Amino acid sequence: MRLDKYLKVSRLIKRRTLANEACDAGRIKINDKTAKASAQVAEGDVIEIGFGNRLVKVRVTAIKETTKKDEATDMFEYI
């Protein structure tokens, strides 16, 4: 699954356009490498997202095309 879509479906970032902008700005890394929005995400990958001065680090536990709001947190775990 594309990184920007994963971030939106898992609700780590609210909109796909914001996920694209964050990738273009270099604020998102997959396994310690700066990632583009089109990068593929797989289970077990570690994603780092820079929100201003805060860093969020998560491990991908599941990949789903769609999910409900309360099930979205099952797609990742905070590190």
N, C-alpha and C positions, 0 to 999 in steps of 0.2 A: 504494500500500500504506500502511496505517496506520503511524504512527511507532512505536508500542509493539510491533507485530508485527515490523517491520523490525529493531528493536534486538535482539529475541529471536532471530530467524532468523539474523542476521549475527553473533550471539554477542558483541555489544558489551556487552549486559547479559544475565545468565543467565536471568532469568524475566520473563515479561510483566507480572506484578504489580509487580515492582520497577521496570520501565520506566514503568508507570502512575504509581507513587508519585514517581519522579524528575520526571516531567512536571508533576504536580500541585504539586510543590515549586518549580517554575520553574528547575530545574537543566539543562534541555535547550533548546537553541536551534537553529532551522533558518534558515540564511541571516541570522544576527544578530537574529532575532526569537524571543521566548519561544514555545515550541510546546506545544500540548496533545497528549495521547496519540492523539487522533483525526486529527491533522494528516496530510495526504498527503505522502509522500516520493517524489521523482522522481530520476532519474539526474542527476548534476551538482550536487545540493544539498549544502551544507556543514552538517554537524551538529556542534555543540559540546556536550559532556557534562561537567558538573562533578562530579567524584568527590572530595568533601572539599576539599582544597586543591590538587588536581591538575585540570587541564583537558585533555580529550582532544578533538582536532579531526580530523574525517574527512570525506572527500568520497565520496559515493555513486557507485559505478561500475556496479553492477548491482542489479536487483531480482528476487528469486526467491521463490516461495512456500515452498519447502523446500530445504534444502541439507545436505550432509554436513559434519562438523566440519572436515575439512581443506580444504574448498572455501569455507567461510564467509568467510575472509579475502579472497577474490576479490570480495566484494560491496562493499568499501570500500578506500580508501587513506588512510593517515595523512598529515596536513599538518603 
